[in-house]
Amino acid sequence: MDEAAVSYALRHTRILYVPDRRIDTFGETRFNYRLLSEPMDDVGAVRVRSGWVEATKPKIVRPRHLRGVEAEGFSAQAALFFEWMERHGASLQALFHYGFRFSRTEVSSELVHDDLPTVADRLREEALHSGDSYRAVILGVDDAWEISLLRFTLEMIQQSHEINIFDFRRRGLL
């Protein structure tokens, strides 16, 4: 995968259903995702990947030379994603300073022979009625689906930022 593929995946990823919950300030957060993509070699089909992605803040602040982002369960695409984000001016200082850890587990995949809007609508409805406040539905790029999943995770970090800062201040940590 090259830089153009990362850029393409980032531009074409859409969050179709945003979880009600955000990333917990002092704990672990596991999002239950459904990631839809259209396989290039199977017209009229939608690949639906299901699984869990976890964002964990570190238990301790690590020394500067050991800080960084860990991506457990992801392929080399994860490292390429973070490198691309840094080169293109994305503000990842908080990620690198505190040493976030991302993990991807329990992935399953199925091929659904239907059109994308129909599958997307069905999965949004399922998410709405599931009672799962950590459920997400993501539209991504098939061959770069992990990049799409990481983009979702970073968006959740950005949306959680103000709440996390408030929690740190309330406890006198900032």
C-alpha positions in Angstrom: 0.0 0.0 0.0 1.3 3.4 -0.9 0.6 7.0 0.2 -2.0 7.5 -2.5 -3.9 4.5 -1.3 -3.9 5.8 2.3 -5.1 9.2 1.1 -7.8 7.7 -1.0 -9.1 5.5 1.9 -9.1 8.5 4.3 -11.1 10.7 1.8 -13.7 8.0 1.1 -14.3 6.7 4.6 -17.7 7.7 6.0 -19.1 7.1 9.5 -22.7 6.0 8.7 -23.7 5.5 12.3 -21.9 7.2 15.2 -21.8 5.4 18.6 -23.7 7.2 21.4 -20.6 6.7 23.7 -17.2 8.3 23.5 -13.8 7.1 24.6 -13.6 6.8 28.3 -11.1 9.0 30.0 -9.7 6.6 32.4 -10.5 3.2 31.0 -10.8 1.0 28.0 -13.4 1.6 25.3 -14.4 -1.1 22.8 -16.4 -0.2 19.8 -18.5 -2.8 18.0 -18.2 -2.0 14.3 -19.7 -3.0 11.0 -17.5 -1.9 8.1 -19.0 -2.0 4.7 -17.0 -1.9 1.5 -17.5 -2.8 -2.2 -15.1 -5.5 -3.4 -13.5 -4.5 -6.8 -13.8 -8.1 -8.1 -17.5 -8.8 -7.2 -20.0 -6.3 -8.7 -23.3 -6.2 -6.9 -21.9 -7.3 -3.6 -21.0 -5.6 -0.3 -18.4 -6.9 2.1 -19.4 -6.5 5.7 -16.7 -6.9 8.3 -17.7 -7.1 11.9 -15.6 -6.9 15.0 -14.2 -4.9 17.9 -11.7 -2.1 18.0 -10.4 -1.0 21.3 -8.9 2.3 22.3 -6.9 2.2 25.5 -5.2 5.0 27.2 -2.0 4.0 28.9 -1.9 3.0 32.6 1.2 5.1 33.1 2.8 8.0 31.2 5.9 6.5 29.4 9.3 8.1 29.1 9.6 10.2 25.9 11.8 7.7 24.1 9.1 4.9 24.6 6.1 6.9 23.6 4.1 6.2 20.5 1.0 4.6 19.2 0.6 0.8 19.5 -1.7 -1.0 17.0 -2.2 -4.6 18.1 -4.0 -6.9 15.6 -3.5 -4.5 12.7 -1.3 -5.1 9.7 1.5 -2.9 8.6 -1.1 -0.6 7.2 -1.5 0.9 10.7 2.1 2.1 10.9 1.8 3.5 7.3 -1.4 5.3 8.4 0.2 7.0 11.4 3.3 8.0 9.3 1.0 9.5 6.6 -1.0 11.4 9.2 2.2 12.9 10.7 3.6 13.9 7.3 0.4 15.6 6.3 0.3 17.8 9.4 -2.3 15.9 11.5 -2.0 16.8 15.1 -1.2 13.5 16.7 0.8 14.9 19.6 -1.7 13.7 22.2 -1.6 10.2 20.7 2.2 10.1 20.8 2.6 11.9 24.1 0.3 9.5 26.0 1.0 6.4 23.9 -2.5 5.3 22.9 -3.0 1.7 22.2 -5.4 0.4 19.6 -6.3 -3.2 19.1 -8.5 -4.9 16.6 -10.0 -8.3 17.5 -12.7 -10.8 16.6 -13.0 -9.8 12.9 -15.5 -11.7 10.7 -16.4 -11.0 7.1 -19.4 -11.8 5.0 -20.2 -11.0 1.4 -23.8 -9.7 1.0 -25.2 -9.8 -2.5 -27.2 -6.6 -2.5 -26.6 -2.9 -3.3 -24.6 -0.7 -1.0 -27.4 1.7 0.0 -29.7 -1.1 1.0 -27.1 -2.9 3.1 -26.1 0.5 4.7 -29.7 1.3 5.6 -30.2 -2.1 7.1 -27.1 -1.9 9.2 -27.9 1.6 10.4 -31.4 0.4 11.4 -29.9 -2.6 13.3 -27.5 -0.3 15.1 -30.3 2.1 16.0 -32.4 -0.6 17.6 -29.5 -2.8 19.0 -29.3 -1.0 22.3 -25.5 -1.1 21.9 -24.2 2.4 22.6 -20.8 1.4 21.3 -22.0 0.2 17.9 -20.7 1.9 14.8 -21.4 1.5 11.1 -18.5 2.6 8.7 -18.3 2.8 5.0 -14.8 2.1 3.9 -12.5 1.1 1.1 -12.2 -2.7 0.7 -8.4 -3.1 0.2 -7.6 -0.5 2.8 -10.3 -1.3 5.3 -8.0 -1.1 8.3 -7.2 2.5 7.3 -10.9 3.2 7.3 -11.2 1.6 10.8 -8.3 3.7 12.1 -9.9 6.9 10.8 -13.1 6.0 12.7 -11.0 5.5 15.8 -9.3 8.9 15.5 -12.6 10.6 14.9 -13.8 9.1 18.1 -10.7 10.4 19.9 -11.3 13.9 18.6 -15.0 13.8 19.6 -14.0 12.6 23.1 -11.2 15.1 23.6 -13.2 17.8 25.4 -14.9 15.4 27.7 -11.5 13.8 28.5 -9.9 17.2 29.2 -12.8 18.0 31.6 -12.3 14.7 33.4 -8.6 15.4 33.8 -9.2 18.9 35.2 -11.9 17.7 37.5 -9.4 15.3 39.1 -6.7 17.9 39.3 -4.5 16.2 36.7 -4.3 19.2 34.4 
